[in-house]
Amino acid sequence: MDIEKYKKDSENFLSRIEKEYYLHFSGQKDSLNLSDIYNEYDSLFLIENFNFFKDLKDKSLGEDKKRASYLLKFYTECYLERQVKDLVDKMAEEEAKAVIEIEGEKVPFRYSEVLLSNEPNRKKRDFIEYKRNQKVAQSFNINLIKYWKTVHKHACDLGFSSYRELFSFLKDEDFNRLESEMEKLLSKTRDLYEKNFGHLLKKELGIGLEESKRSDFSFFKRAKKYDIFFKKGCLIDLFRETLSGMGIDLDKQSNIYLDVEERKNKSPRAFCCTVCIPQEIYLVVMPTGGQDDYEAMFHEGGHAQHFASTKSSLEFEYRFLGDNAVTEGYAFCLEHLMQNKSWLVDMLRMDPAAADEFVYFSNTIKLWFCRRYAAKLKYELKLQDGTDIEGKDGLYSEILTSSNLMEWPSENYLKDVDEAFYCTNYIRAWIFEAQLNDYMLNNFGYSWYKKKKAGDFLRELWSYGQKYNVQEILSQLGYKGLNINYLIDQLVNGVAGGK
């Protein structure tokens, strides 16, 4: 095999795929046409290529071994996706066109999530949630069952006992160890969570934790009381101003395309598409106002800054592939400003008392999400263990309900699952960010967002793309790899200290 040609073709393939995702989820195309792109690059994903890259990884050393492992993971993920490419296109188009009827009005399924989060009447929230779950159960799950059964079969065809075993090998992760660490997080934060999240839920919604539902969380997180600070028209300017404080001029970053137009079926949440790294990065936003909107913007803006700052001279594997916990960690780094009192006072002009209150709220929300992902990991390890996926809806509801202590609908047991165990990237990224934040506070202070040296430091990290994994980056910063205790301490101190 001509490796250089393979990498060049793979880069072109990923660019085409990312552009297609951008056009679809930005609302410019109802259809998602991945199938034709896969067909055009079919030779990249022949089954014999698996053994080629596996052997290449096994025989290589040092940097060559790392690049080979990145190529093997890329090939395998795309090989599996290729087997279901027509189904993926079909599911995306069906979801984009799907509607649910609410009080006699037909509402796009995707937009109904926005309605849910903005609905103060609990009975109406429950009804919207019911209609959404009904749509998932009656329309989406049939294809999702086909999807997961197909990729599970092909994972076994590659010589692995399960999808879980395959991705533990590809990601070089001990999933059992990670699950054990998240169990530690669940155990150490349970009382804190019950007391504080339960207190806020009762205070803001008048609902006890023991009687709460997932739909209640959607409205709770929307937190309309804070809209006075998180205004729709200020979002982009605030992001620009924050970067400016770090010596980064967004207006001069011609490789970042900022899409803020309102379109039907445009994703209501910000997202980032890396069409060509670092030359063509799309940061897609549809501002609606609210703290949730700002949080998503800063997260996706972190991705955009990372990839737009990546050295163009890096090899394909380090620009497009690698450990995605790295870019998620950088995204969390900017998102974490939402829990930084100084930033809230300086940039949003909050008075100190309001900032204290919001920091407490924001940290409690983060605790909720970390506990949710601990549960997601536990569930997905069971879902993907080689046994039949059907009939695990009850298990899904049981595990998620137990972790977040609120009633969780079972219908989403396949929809609430990301490919390739991406949940582990978020978990490792949270741990990475907690340690990176510790480093930045120690070296640049609590107001690091106003210091060019901090911006220079981040841009230096960003410039390496994903050449280094999170353990390697932390080692370079003086840490002994990922340490869950930093995340636990950050959560405990953030919630307990913010009351």
N, C-alpha and C positions, 0 to 999 in steps of 0.2 A: 504493500500500500504506500502511496505517496502521501506522507503525513502532512506536508506543507499544503498540498492541494486540498486534502481533507479539511484542514483547519480553515482555509480560505473559503471553501464551499460552506462549511458549517457557520462561519460568521455571516455570510450572505443569507443563509437559511434563517438564522436567528433574527437578523435585521428585518427580513420579510415577515416573520411571525410577529415580532414586536409591533411593526407598523400595522398589521392586521388587528391586533389587540387594541391598539390605540384608536383606530378608526371605529371599531365596534363599540368599545366602552365609552368613547367620547360622544357617542350618539350620532356619528356620521354614517354608520352602516348598521342596518338591522341584522344582517347576516354576519356570521363569523366563518370565513372561508379558509380554514386551515388545511383542509383536505387537498386542495389543488397544490398548495405549497409543499406539502409532504410528498405528493406524487412527483413534483418537479425535482425534488432532492432525494428521491427514493433510494438511490445507491448509497447514501450516507448511513442507512439504517438496515443494511442486510444483516441477517442473523449471524453470519460468520464473523462479522466485525466485533462481536462481543468477545470471542476468544482471542482475537488479535489484540485488542486493547487490554484484556486481562493478562495475557502473556507479557505484553509490553510493560505493564505495571510491575509484574512479578520479577522481570529480568532487569528492571532499571534501578538506579540509585539516585539519591539526592533530588536535585531539581527535576531531573528527567522523570523520576518516579512520581513526583507530585503532579507534574503536567499530565502524565499518563493516567493517573487516578482521576484527575478532573475530566479528561476526555472520556474515560470509561463511564463515569457517572452521567455525563452529558449524553453519550451515545445511548445508554440503557434507558434513561428517562424518555428520550425521544423515540426509541424503539418501541417502548410500551405505548406511548401516545399515538404512534403511527398505527397501531393495531385498532385503535378506537377513534381515529381521526374523523370519520364520517359521523360517528355518534356525538362527538364533542361539538361539531358544527351544528348538528341538529338540536342538541340540548341548549346551546347558546341562543340560537334563533328562537326556539320555543319560549325560553325564559324572557327574551327581549320583547316578544309579542304577547306574552301572557298577561291577562288581566284578571282582576277579581272584582266582584260587585259589592260595593259598600253603600248601603242606604240608597239603592237604585242607581248609583253612579258607577260606571266601569273605570277602574283605576289600574294603571300599569303595575304589575307585580313588583317590579323593582322600586317604583316610587312609593308603594304601600308601606315600605319600611320607614320612609320619611314621615308618612302620616301617623304611623304607630308611635314614633318617638315624640311626636308633637301633640298627641291626644291626651288631654287631662282627665277625661271621663274614663274610669276604669272599665265599665261595661263595654264601652266602644272599643277600648284597647283590646279587651278580651275577644271581641267580635272580629276585629281586624286580624289579630293573631290567629284566631280560629280559621278564618278564610285563607290566610297565607298557608297555614299548616295543611289545610284541606287541599289546596292547589299542589303543594309539594307531594302529599301522599297519593293523590289521584292522577297527577300528570307527570311529575318529575321522577318519582322513585322507580318507575318501571325501567326507564333508561339508565338511571344510576345503578340499579342492580346489574344490568347488562354490562355497564362500564366496568364496575369493580370485579365482576366475575371474569371478564375478559383479561384485564391486566393481571389478576391473580394467576390465571392459567398460564399466561406467558412468562410470568416471573418464575413459575415452577419449570417451564420449558427450558429456562436458562440454567437449570440445575440447582435451584434453591427450594427448600421445603415450603417457603411462604414468601409473600411480599415483604413481610417484616424482616425475615432473614436476609433477603436481597438488599434492602436499604440499610440495614445495619452494616453490611459488608461495604456497600458503595460509599456510605458516609463515614465509615470507620468509627462508628459510635457504639458504645455499649448502652443500648436502650434501657436495659434493666437497671444499670447504675444511675442513669438520668431519672428514671422513674422513682428510684429510691430517694434521690435528692429532692425531688418534688414532693414526695410523701413527707419528707422532713419539713419542707416549707409549709405544707398543709397542716401538719401537726403543730408547728411552732406559731402559726398565725391564726389557728382556729378560734381561740378565745378572743383575740384582738378583732378578728373579722366579725364574729357574732355580736360583740359589744358595740363596735363602731359603725359597721355597715348597717346593722340592725337599728341602731340609734338614729342614723341619718334617714333611713327609709321610713321610720315611724314619724320622724320630725317633718320631713318634706312631703310625704305622700299619705301619712296616717295609716300605713300598712305595717303590720308586724312581719318580721322576717319569716316566721313559721307559716304565714299565709300568703307569702309573695309568690309571684310568677315571673318567668323570663320577660314577659311583655311589660311588667312593671319596671324592670330594669331599663328597658329602652327609653321610657319616659323619664325615669329618674336621672339617667346619664345625660339626657338632653339639657337638663338644668336651666330652664328658661330664665330663672331669677338672675342669672349672670349675663344675660344677653346685653345688658346695658354696657358691659365692658367688651364683649366679643361681638362687635357689630359687623354685619355683612360687608359694608363698604370699606372697612378698614383692614381687612385680612391681608390683602396683597401688600399694601403699604407697610404694614407692621412686619411682615416677613422680610421685606426689602430693607427696612430700617434696622432690624435685628442683625441681618448679615452685614450691613454697613458698619455696625459697631465692631465687627470682627475683621474689618478691612476687606470685605467681599462686596463687590459691586454687581448686583444682580443684572442691572441694565447693560453692563458690558459683557455679560456672559451670553454671547450670541449663539452658543451651542445649546442653550436651554430655551425651549419653545414653551411659552406660558399660554395655555389654552384656558381661557376664562369665559368663553361664550356659553350661553344657556341653550341647551338643545333637548328635545324630547328624547327620552331613553338614555341620556347621558348619565353616567354613574353619579349618584348624589355625593359620593365620597371622593376626595382627591386621590389621584394615583399617578404613578410615574412609569413611563415606557422608555426603554433604552434601545432605540432603533439602531444607533451607531455610537459606540463608546470610544471616545468622549464627544464626538462631533454632533450628534443629533439626539437630544434628550427631551422628551415631552413631559412637562409637569401639568397635569390636567386638574382643574379646579372648577367647581360650580358653587360659589359661595352662597350659603343660605343663612349664615349667622349662627352664633352659639359656640360654646367652648369646644364641643365635639368637632365642629367644623375647623376650628383653629388647630386642634390637636392633630387631626388628619393632615392638614396642610403642612404643619411643621415636620411631621413624620415623612410624608412623601417628598417634601422639600429637602430633607436630609438625604434621601436616596438620590435626588437630582443633583445635589451638590457633590456627593460622593462620585457618581459616575461622570459628571461633567468635569471633575478635577482629575480624573484618572489619566495617567500618562499614556499618550497615544503610541509611544514606543514599546509599551508592554506587549507581550505575546497574547494571542487570542485567548488562551486559557485563563490568563490573569485579568483580562478586561471583562470577558463575558461569563466565565465559569467561576469555579472556586466555592468557598464556604459562604453561603448566603447569610449565615449568622453575622458576618462582618457588616454587610450593608444594612441589615436590620438593626444592628447595634448602633451604627452611625445615625440611622433614622430616629431611634429612641433617644439618642443624645440630644438632638434638637427638640424632639417632642417633650423631653423631660423639663424643658424650660417652663412648661405649664405647672410644674411643681416647685418652681424657684421663686420665692417671695420677692427677691430683689428685682427680678425681671418683670414680675407683675406690677410692682410699684413704679419702676422706671419706664417701662414701655407701654403699659396699659393704663397708667395713672390711677391704679387702685390705691385707696387709702390703706394703711398697714393692717387695720382690723379686717377689712374686706379681703385683703390678700391672705391673711392667716386663715380665714374661713375657707377661702377657695383652695388653698394648699391642702388643708385637711380633707376637703371633699375630693380633690384630684388624686391624692395619695390613696384614699379609700377606694376609689374607682380602680386604680392600678392594682391594688390588692385583690379586688374582685377578679380582674383579668388574669392575674398570675395564678390564682386558684382555679379559674376556669381552664387554663391551659394545662395545669397539672392533671385535671380530670380528662381533658381531651387526649393527652398522651396515654393515660391509663386505658381509656376506652379504645383508642386507635390501635394500641398494641394487641388488644384482644380481637378487634375487628379484623386485623390483618395477619392473624396468626396461622392461617392455613385452613381454618374451619369455615363452614358455610356462613356467609354474611347475612343471609335471611334469618329473621327472627331475633336479631340483635338490637331491635329498636327499644325493647324494654331495658336492656343492659345500658344502652346509651342514656336513657332518661334517668335510670337509677344512679349511675356514676356522676352525671352532671348535677343532679339534684343533691346528692350527698355532699359534693364539694362546695357548691354555692348556696346550699340550704334554701333553695327556692324551687318551686315546681317547674320542671323542664319538659317541654313537649318531645314526644318520642319520634314524631314524623320526620325530623331532620337528621335521623341517624346516619344517613349517607350523604346528604347535602352539606352537612357541617363537618366535612372531612376534606383535607387538602391532599394533593398528590405528593408522593415522595417523602412522607412524614415531615412536611414543612413545619408542623407545629414544633418540632425540635429546634428549628432555626430560631423561632421566636423565643423559646425558653432559654437557649444558650445566649441569644442576643440580650435578653434582659439581664442575665448574669454578667455578660461582658460590659454592658452599659453601666451597671452599678460600679464595676471596678474602674472603668474609664472615667466615670463621673468622680470617683474618689481621687483619681490621679489629677484631674483638672482642678478640683477644689483645692487640693494640696499645692498645686503649682501655679494656679492663676487666680484663686480666690472665688468667692461666691458670685461675684459679678464678672465672671470670665467672658460673658457674651459681649462685654464692652471693650475687650482688649484684643488688639491686633495680634499680639503674640499667641493668644489662644486660637485665633483664626488661622494663623500661620501653622500652628501645631496640627490643627485638624486637616488643613489642606495637604500637609505633608503625609498624614495618614491616608487621606483619601487618594492621594496620587498613586498609591500602590495597588489600586483596584482591589482585587481579592487574591493577590499573590500569596498573602499570608493568612492563615486561619486565625480564629480568635485566640487560641492558646498561644500561638507564636507572637501575636501582637502584644498580648499581656506580658509575655516573657520579656519582650523588648522594653516594656515599661516598668519592669522590675517585679512583676507578680509571678507567682508559681502556678500559672494556668488558671482555668476557671474555678471560682470558689463560690458556691451557693450562699455562703454565710454573708457575703457582701450584699446580695440581693435581699436576703431575709432581714438583715440589719437596716437596709434602706427602707424597706416596707414598714418595719416595726417603728423605726424612728420617725418616718414620715407621717404615719398615722397617729401613734401615741404622742408624738411631740407637737402635733398640730391641733390637738383638742383645745 
